[in-house]
Structure formats: structure tokens, C-alpha cells
Amino acid sequence: LRGADLRGADLRGATLHRAKLKLVDLSQAILTQANLSESDLSRANLRDSQLTRANFRDASLHMADLRGATIVSADFLDADLTGAIFN
């Protein structure tokens, strides 16, 4: 799904384990309780997305844009957040 346009997608509870999501546009997407563990979200656009209780364990969010995202009880254990933008 590299570079896919998933703006505003409702992915509530989706299982995206080990997904290749590099450069994907997930701005304003609903990822509440989604499983993105071990996924590659490098340079993904997650601006203004809903990440409540999402699982990003061991995921790569290298240079991802998370500005304006709602992040409540999300799991980023061992995730690569190098260069990620939060504000």
C-alpha cells in the first residue's frame, strides 16, 4: 500500500500487522484500536488522525507526521519514532 491515499478512512479495529504503509496518507483516519504492530509507516501522514488504543509495537514511524493526532493509550513499545513530528 506504499503511497496509498487513505485520508479519512475508518479503520477502527483493523488488523494491519506487518503492513507496508510507507508514505501512506492516513490524515484524519480513524485508527482506534487498530493493530499496526511491526508495520512500516515511515514518512506516513497521520495528521489529525484518531489513534486511541492503537497498537504500534515494533512499528517504524520514522519521519511520520503525527501533528494534531489524538493519541490516547496507544502502544508505541519498541517503535521507531526517529524524526517523527508531533507538533
Backbone as a ProteinNet text record, in pm:
[ID]
protein_1_A
[PRIMARY]
LRGADLRGADLRGATLHRAKLKLVDLSQAILTQANLSESDLSRANLRDSQLTRANFRDASLHMADLRGATIVSADFLDADLTGAIFN
[TERTIARY]
82.2	0	85.5	209.3	301	240.1	233.8	186.3	35.9	-40.2	-185.8	-251.6	-365.5	-443	-557	-539.9	-641.1	-693.2	-693.1	-741.4	-883.1	-902.4	-1035	-1091.1	-1011.8	-1060.7	-1097.3	-1204.1	-1244.1	-1184.1	-1073.1	-1001	-1007.2	-1115	-1137.6	-1123.5	-1033.9	-1016.7	-951.5	-900.7	-839.6	-710.6	-682.7	-557.2	-466.8	-363.2	-267.4	-127	-117.8	8.5	106.4	227.9	335.9	301	211.1	171.3	280.7	293.5	387.1	309.7	321.3	243.6	332.9	448.3	542.7	479.2	489.4	439.7	287.8	214.2	68.3	7.9	-99.1	-171.5	-287.5	-271.2	-374.6	-425.6	-414	-460.1	-610.6	-652.5	-791.4	-851.4	-767.9	-817	-851.1	-943.1	-980.3	-912.5	-812.9	-735.2	-752.7	-865.2	-894	-889.4	-810.8	-791.8	-739.1	-677.5	-617.2	-484.7	-451.5	-324.5	-229.9	-131.1	-30.4	107	109.6	236.5	325.4	453.4	556.8	533.6	451.3	425.2	526.4	543	631.5	545.9	545.3	472.2	570.6	687.1	788.5	732.6	751.4	707.3	556.7	479.5	333.6	276.4	165.2	94.2	-20.6	-6.8	-109.2	-167.5	-159.8	-210.3	-358.8	-394.1	-533.7	-604.4	-529.4	-589.8	-626.1	-711.3	-754.6	-678.6	-589.5	-503.2	-530.1	-648.3	-682.1	-670.3	-591.6	-567.2	-515	-450.8	-389.4	-259.6	-224.3	-104.2	1.8	110.1	222.4	349.7	336.8	455.2	547.7	675	778.9	755.1	670.5	643.9	748.8	765.9	854	767.8	783	715.6	821.6	931.8	1044	995.4	1012.4	975.5	824.6	741.8	596	545.7	438.2	377.8	254.1	263.8	155.3	95.2	116.2	63.7	-88.5	-139	-282.9	-350.9	-273.9	-333.2	-379.9	-489.5	-538.4	-475.2	-384.3	-308.9	-340.7	-428.7	-468.7	-450.5	-369.7	-345.1	-296.9	-227.2	-168.7	-39.7	-6	111.8	222.5	329.1	443.4	568.2	550.4	663.4	755.9	882.5	986.7	961.2	874.2	851.2	964.7	996.7	1098.2	1027.7	1045.2	984.1	1088.7	1201.6	1309.4	1258.5	1270.1	1231.9	1082.5	1001.6	856	819	718.5	675.3	543.9	544.1	423.6	359.6	437.6	384	450.5
-120.8	0	125.8	114.1	227.6	345.9	459.8	582.8	590.5	497.6	495.6	615.9	656.5	766.2	707	708.3	656.1	767.6	889.3	1004.2	979.8	1000.5	991.3	850	749.5	610.8	568.7	490.6	435.7	296.2	286.4	160.3	114.6	151.4	114.7	-36.1	-77.7	-219	-302.4	-239.1	-312	-381.2	-495.3	-566	-538.8	-458.6	-421.5	-462.7	-573.6	-626.8	-648.9	-594.8	-605.9	-544.6	-449.3	-384	-290.4	-280	-189	-61.8	38.7	161.5	284.2	265.3	374.7	480.9	607.6	722.9	726.3	646.9	643.1	767.9	819	932.6	878.9	883.5	842	962.8	1081.4	1200.8	1189.7	1229.3	1226.5	1086	983.8	845.3	808.3	715.2	663.7	528	524	401.9	353.8	389	349	197	147.1	4.9	-75.4	-9.4	-80.7	-143.1	-255.6	-322.9	-296.5	-210.5	-177.1	-224.2	-324.5	-373.5	-425.3	-394.2	-434.7	-381.1	-279.1	-218.9	-110.1	-83.1	24.6	143.8	245.2	369.1	484.2	454.8	557	665.8	789.6	907.3	910.1	835.2	835.9	966.6	1008.4	1126.9	1080.3	1104.4	1067.7	1192.7	1304.7	1431.1	1421.6	1470.1	1478	1342.7	1234.6	1101.1	1065.2	965.3	915.8	786.9	789.3	675.3	617	638.7	590.8	438.9	392	249.5	172.3	240.7	172.4	104.9	-3.5	-80.4	-56.8	11.8	39.3	-30.3	-138.4	-208.8	-251.2	-220.5	-258.2	-201.4	-101.8	-40.1	66.5	97.4	206.8	326.4	434.6	560.4	667.1	624.5	712.2	826	949.4	1070.5	1081.6	1009.4	1017.7	1151.1	1201.5	1327.6	1296.3	1322.4	1293.7	1422.1	1533.9	1660.9	1657.4	1697.8	1705.8	1572	1463.8	1331.3	1318.3	1247.8	1216.9	1085	1092.1	974.3	950.4	854.6	821.7	671.6	634.3	493	410	471.4	397.1	330.3	217.5	139.8	158.6	227.7	252.5	179.1	71.1	-2.2	-49.6	-13.3	-50.4	0.1	98.7	158.8	256.2	269.8	365.8	496.4	595.6	727.3	831.3	786.4	876.3	977.8	1103.9	1210.4	1231.3	1159.5	1176.9	1317.5	1374.6	1511	1504	1561.8	1561	1698.8	1805.5	1942.1	2031.5
0	0	0	-35.3	-35.3	-110.4	-42.7	-103.7	-123.4	-70.2	-88.2	-20.6	-74	-17.3	65.3	196.4	288	378.5	326.4	403.9	453.6	583.7	642.6	651.2	622.2	624.9	767	778.3	907.6	919	989.9	1006.9	1152.8	1218.4	1358	1376.6	1465.7	1497.2	1387.5	1283.3	1171.2	1213.7	1152.8	1174.9	1055.8	1078.7	974.8	1018.5	1086.5	1137.6	1022.2	1037.6	938.6	802.4	800.9	675.3	625.1	495.4	429.9	396.1	482	469.6	454.4	396.8	376.4	286.1	327.9	253	237.3	313.5	304	368.5	308.1	364.8	448	580	674.2	752.5	694.1	763.9	788.3	905.9	951.4	953.9	947.7	954.2	1098.3	1112.4	1243.9	1259.5	1346.6	1370.3	1514.6	1574.7	1711.2	1723.8	1815.9	1845	1725	1628.9	1515.2	1557.6	1496.4	1523.2	1406.7	1429.4	1329.4	1375.5	1461.1	1514.2	1401.7	1413.5	1317.9	1176	1162.7	1031.4	999.4	871.4	826.3	786.9	872.8	848.5	829	775.4	752.3	660.9	704.2	629.3	601.1	679.3	664.2	718	660.4	706.3	795.4	925.6	1023.2	1088.7	1019.8	1075.4	1106	1225.1	1269.1	1271.9	1283.9	1290.1	1434.4	1449.2	1579.7	1608.9	1708.2	1738	1877.1	1929.7	2063.1	2071.2	2165.7	2192.1	2069.8	1977.2	1861.9	1905.4	1838.6	1871	1763.7	1802.7	1713.1	1762.9	1837.9	1890.9	1778.1	1794.3	1697.4	1557.2	1544.9	1414.4	1384.8	1257.6	1217.6	1179.1	1255.4	1224.7	1196.6	1138.3	1105.8	1016.3	1063.4	989.4	963.1	1038.4	1022.1	1076.9	1018.2	1061	1144.8	1275.5	1368.7	1426.7	1360.6	1411.7	1420.6	1535.5	1556.2	1581.2	1584.1	1607.1	1751.9	1770.6	1904.2	1945.7	2043	2086.6	2233.9	2260.6	2396.9	2417.1	2513.8	2547.9	2429	2335.8	2223	2270.2	2209.2	2248.4	2144.9	2184.3	2097	2147.4	2223.5	2279	2166.9	2177.8	2081.5	1938.9	1923.5	1791.6	1759.4	1631.9	1586.8	1553.5	1639.7	1621.2	1582.3	1529.2	1490	1388.5	1422.4	1330.8	1315.6	1392.1	1384.1	1431.2	1369.6	1400.1	1477.4	1598.6	1681.1	1690.5	1684.5	1693.8	1594.4
[MASK]
+++++++++++++++++++++++++++++++++++++++++++++++++++++++++++++++++++++++++++++++++++++++

